[in-house]
Each structure stands twice: as structure tokens, then as C-alpha cells.
Amino acid sequence: MKSLLAVVVLSGLVASQSCAYAEVDLDDISLPDGFEIEVYADVPNARSLALGDDGVVFVSNRRANSVYAVVPQGDADPQVIEIISGLITPNGIAFHDGDLYVAEVDRILRFAGIGNRFDDMPDAEVLDIDLPDEKHHGWRYIGFGPDGKLYIAIGAPCNVCDRGDEGFARIIRTNPDGSERQVYAEGIRNSVGFTWHPTTDELWFTDNGRDRMGDDIPPCELNHAPQPGMHFGFPYCHGGDIPDPEFGEGRNCEDYTPPVQKLGPHVAPLGIKFYTGSMFPSEYRGQVFIAEHGSWNRSKKIGYRISLVSLESGAPVSYEVFAMGWLRKKKVSGRPVDLLILEDGSMLVSDDYAGKVYRISFAG
């Protein structure tokens, strides 16, 4: 095991926001008829979400380098507890077989048997996984697949560059202890969200398109990787059919796997989930929800919403907005990051810009 440095484990400290966040008027958020949105919890810089035991939701904060536990309190508001601090850009978190996994830039931590031990946190272990320490696109996303493997995104350390042979621009997978590392997919600029189809167990993931090719190209991407060994084009081709002006010469875009759905240009798709609950109407079950964080350098802002990709026979047939209103008249009040389906069928949405976790439910 690698040595563990600079991790402070806290116990029983209720989180407080130390800086001002955007004010969100939930009346501005439009949803399909019958759906409602509410603030589930105030969590500073709320990023990735993971569901633990007994309804506890773990939330990462890559800006303050912390992890929080949002603990249900029956009919009362959930309690928000800062359980870990002193990390290095923690973004991805995952819960597996009673253990909490936290991804920093160059290492993965495991807190074994965490349960609800927030007043007596287990010691952190550093998994023996060699990860690059470059911070550009270094905020890792992680998750456990139906195969029991830990999947880890390793983004390209640039806007666009050809450094795949150095271990960038890919998704890898390992055993839960970090052993038996395998490259699962390549040619991925920066995935900050992936999930698995509830029936086929196949991997689906979002990818953020490159910048500085204009407002309208390339599209961001929804991708499908049913088996290991697929290459999705970066940095040679974008969106399946757009050669890169610098790295695309001499390359054929048909040699790479295209996205199954082109998303809006620069919408910055992050969290993705298939709807597996029973609360939402039947037409939403098995469909794909995507948190679009929003463009940062487009002349006309786009994204800042939750989109819905509907499937038929396993293939996308439509791409539309499900929830919007965090962008109004060029003013941003929120930026959706990650999604989580709760056991009751409602959906949580994290928002790092407003410091919130929202709950979307269907009341009919």
C-alpha cells in the first residue's frame, strides 16, 4: 500500500457553508407536469453522489477537499455532516459492500466498513493504483459496475493533445482492492459520469467535447461501451464525424466508435443515470437522465439543465430537456453535476454552484 498523507477524518461535525452560493428560486425550475423539485440538503460545492446504507447519501466537495454524509432524519430535514477533509480535489465517490471509495487526483482511498460510523470513522487505505497527478481534467469520476469492478475515468490533461500512450483519455477498471488493472475504453477526452444499463449491464458514459473550435462544434457526447477495447476517437475525431484540425490529419473517423447520441455543443454533460425507480411514470423507466453542467466559454450559454435521452430497443430516439431554469436571461443560478436514484424512486441532483442537493419527485 502507498503511504497515506494529509487526510483528516472528522467526526460528528455538521457542515456549514463558509462562502456565499447562488440563490436559486425553485419556482424558476420548469419540469414536466406532475413533477416537483425541492431542496433536499444544503451541501457546499456538492459534486458526486453515492448511496450508502440506510439511505445515507455521500457527497463530495472538490473545492473544499471534503466529503459529506447526508443522513436521513425521518420527517425532519436530513443532517449534513462533514466526515472527511484535507483531501486533494476529491470528486468521484462510490459505495461498495459497506466501503466508501473516494477519488483524489492521483490516488483512490477506501474507508472500509464505514456504515454509519461518522463518530468513529475507519482509517483510510490507499489502493495500489498508479494514477497520473496532472490536475487538468484530473477530477476523477469512479463507480462500481455490475461485474464488481471499480471503474475510474482518467481525462486528457489538456484541451486537446495526443497523450493516450501515457495512460490518459480513458476509463480503466480494477478489482475493489486495486488489483488486476485493465484499460476498458480509450479515446475519451473527459468523462465525469458513467453508469450501467439496468438490463444489459453495459457501460454508458458522457464525454465533454473539446473547446476552441467555435460555439457550435464539436458536440458533447453520450457513449455506449458494451465491451472492453473500444476507442471513441479523441483526439483524432470528435462527435463521430468531425476530424480534429490538429490531430485528425491522416485519420478516418469511421475507424472509431461514434457517440450513440450527440449532445449540445459545450453543455458539459456530467452525471448520468438510467431511471430504475417506480415513482416516475412508466415512460421514464429505463431512460437516460443527464446532468448538463453548462458551458463555460461559449458566447451564448447553453446547458445548466437536466436532459433526457429516450431509448427504444436499446438505442436513443430522442434528446430533450427534462428540467431547466438554472439559466435565465444569461444569468446562472445553478449548475447540475450528478444524479442519484433513491430507493423511493425520487431523483437527487447535486449543484456545485448553488451548494445544494435537490430532490425531484413525481406527485401526479
N, C-alpha and C positions, 0 to 999 in steps of 0.2 A: 504493500500500500504506500501511496505517496504521503508525505507528511502533511498535516493539516495546520494551516496558519490562518490567523485573523478571522476566525469565526466566533462570534459572540452569541451564545444561546441564552435567550431571555426566558423568564417565566412569569406568567400572570400579569403582564403589562398591557393595559388597554391602550390601543392605538389612538394617537391624536394627530391631527393634521397640523404640521408646522409651517405650512405655506398656503397661500391663497390659491384656490382652484376656481375653475369657471363655474358660473351659476347656470344650472340647467332648469328650464321651465318645462316640466314633463307634458304640459298642455301643448307644447310645440311639436311633440313627437307624434307623428302620424303612423298608424298601424291599420291593418285590415279590420273590418267590422268584427266586434266581439272580443278583440284582444285589448289587454290593459298592460300598462307599464308602471312600475313603482320603484323607488329606491329601496333596495334590499339591505345595503350596508354602505357606510362611508369608509373607503379604504384608500389611503394615499397612493397615487400613481398605480392604480390597480391594473395589473397586466395579466399574466396567465392564471388560469383557474384549474383546480383539481379537486375532485370529490373524495373525501376520506370516509372514515367510519362514522356512523350515527349522524349523518347529514352535515358533518363539518366540511367547510369549503376552504381550501388553502389558496392564498392569493399572493403572487409575487409582486415586488416593487423594485424594479431595476434601477430607479433613480436614487432612492434612499438605501438601496442594497439590503433590503429586508424581505422577510416572508411573514405573512399574517395568517391567522386562523380565524375564520368567521364561524362562530359556534351558535347553533340554534338555541333559542330560549323559550320554546313553546309559543305562546301567543305574543310574547314580548319581542322587541327588536333583537336580532342576533348580537352577540357580544363579539367585538373585534379585538383580537389580541395579537400584538407583535411578538412572534415566537423566536425569530432568528434575525440577527443584524450582523453588520461587519462583513458582508459578502462582497463579491466583485461582479457587478452587473448581473444579478440573478434574474433570469427571465423565465425559462422553462421550468415547470414543476410537474411532477407526476406522483401518483399514489398507487402502490402495487403490493399486494399481500401484506398489508399492515405497515409498509415502509414508505416514507416520504423521500422523494428524489428531487434535488434542486440543481439546476444547471447554471454554473458560472461560465465565464468566457472560456477558460482552459481546463475546467475540471467539473466532474459530477459528484455531488455529495449525496450520501444516503444516511437518513435518520431512521434506523431500524426500530420497528415496533413502536412507532410514535403514538398510535392510538389517540387518546385524549390527554396525553401526559404533558400538558402545557405548563404545569408547575414543577415538572421533573423531566425535562427534555433529555432524550437519549443522546449520547455522544455522536458526533458526525464522523462518518467514514468517507475517505476519498477513493472513488473507484479507480482502478488502474486502467484508465482510458487516455491515450495520448491525444490531446486536442490542441489546435493552434491557439496562440494567445493574442493574435491581432484583433483589435476591437471593432474595426469596421465590419458591420454585419456580424458581430461576434455575440449578439444576444441570442443564445441558443434556445430552440424550442425542442421539447422532448415529450415522449409519450410511449406507453406500453401497448403493443399490438396484441391481437388475439393469439398470436404464437408465443406470448410470454416474453418476447424480446423487447429490449429498450431501444427505441429509435431516437436518433439525435441528428438535428439539422446543423450543417456546417456551411454557412453562407460564404459567398465570394468576398474577399477583403477589399472591395473596390466598387466603383460604379460598373465598370466592365473591364475584365482582364482575363488572360488565359493562364490560370494557375491551378487547374484541376489536377495536374500531375503532382501538385504539392499537398493534395488532400482537401482542397476547398471545393465549394459549389456542389455539394452532395448531401445525401442522407445516409447515415450509417446505422447499423444495428448491432447490439451485443446481447449477451446474457445479462440477467439482472445484476450479476457481480462484476460486469465489465469485461468478461472473457469472451473469446470467440468473436472478435470484431469482424464485421463484413460490410463492404460497400453495397448498399441496397440500390441506390439510384444516383445518377450523375447528371451534370448539365443543368443544375438548379441554382439560379442566381442567389435567392434568399427566401427560403421558406420559413415562415413564422407561424405555421399552423398545418397540422395534418390530423387525419382521422381514418377510421376503417369502416367499410360498408357493413351494415349490421347483418346482412345475409351472406355475402360472398367473402367477407373478412379481407377484402382487398384495400390497399392503401390509396387514399386520395389526399392531395395536398395543394395548398395555394403557393404561388410564387410571385414575387414582386418584380415587375419589369424594369429594365434599365432606364436611366434618366438621360437627358440631354440629346434626345432625338426628336424633340418637339412635343407639343401639347397632346397630340393625338396618337402617337405611336411610341413604343410598342404597347400592346395591351398587357395588362396583368393576366395571370393565368390560374385556371383550375385544372389540375392534372390528375391522372389516374395511373397508378403503377401496380398492375396485378401480379407482377413477378419481379424478382431482382434482376439487375443488369441492364435496365433501360436508361437511355440518355435523352434528356429533354432539350438539348440544343444550345444552352448557354456555354460560351459567349458567342457562338457562331451564328445562331439563328434565334429569333425572338417571335413568340406568338405562333410558331409553327411554319411561318412563311415569309419572315422579314429578315434578310441577311444583315448581319451587323456590318456597319460601314468600315470598321477597322479590322475585325476578326473573321468576317464572313467570306472573304475572297477565297475562291477555290473550294468552297464548301457547298454541299447540296442540302437544302433544308429538309428534303424528303428522307434523308438518312437518319433523322432524329424523330423522336416521338412528339407529336404536336399536342397542345392542350386539348382536353375534351370540351372546354368552354373558355372562350376568350372573355375576359372581364374588362371593365372600363379601364382606359389608359391612366395609369398613375393613381388608381383608387387605393393602393396599398392594402391588398387583402391579407388578413392575418388569420384569426381563429376560424375554424371550420368544424361543423358538426352535422351529422345526419340526425334528423329528428327521430328518436326512438321511443318517445313517450306516448301516452294515450290521451293527454289533456287536449291537445290541438285537434282540430277537425281532421278527418281521415285523409283529405287530400294533401296534408303536410307530412304525413308519416312516411319515413324513408326518403325524404327530400333533403337537400343540402342547404344549410344556412351558413353564410359567410359574414364575418365582421370586417367591414372595409374601413380602415383607419383614416384614410383620406390623404389627398395629395399634399405634398409639402412645397413643390416648386412649379406647379402648373399655373399658368397665368389666370385661368379660371378654375377655382377649386372644384374638386369632384370627390365623391366618396362620403366619408363621415356618416355611414349608414350600415344597415344590415340588409344584405341581399339574399335572394332565394333562387336556387337553381333547381328546377323540377326535372325529374328523370322519368323516362319511360323505357322499359326493357334494359335498364342499366345505363342509358345514355341521356345526356342533357337535351331537353327540348325547349327550355325557356330559361331566361335570366332576367329577373326583375327585382325591384326594390320591395323589401318587406317592411322595414322601419326606417324612417327618416325624420329629420328635423333638428339634428345637431349642427347642421349648416343652414343658416337662414340669412339671405341677403349678404352673402360673403362673410358673415360673422359666424365663428365657430364656437360652440358651447360644449362640445364633447367629441371624443374620438373612440369608437368601439374597438376593442382589442381581442378579447377571447370570448368564447361561448361555452356553456355547460348546461346539459340537460339534467334537471333534478329528478329525484325518484317520483315526485308527484306529477311529472310531465311538464312543469314550467321550465323556462329557459333563463339562465343568468347571462348577463352581458357585462363585461368589465369595461371601464372607461378610464384611461390613464390621464386624460386631460382634465376631466372634472373630478377625479378621485372618487368614483362611485362604482358600485356593483348594482345593476338593475335586475329586476325580475319581470319577465314577460309571461303573462298567463292568459288563458282563454276563458272568458266567463259566459260566452254565448249571448 
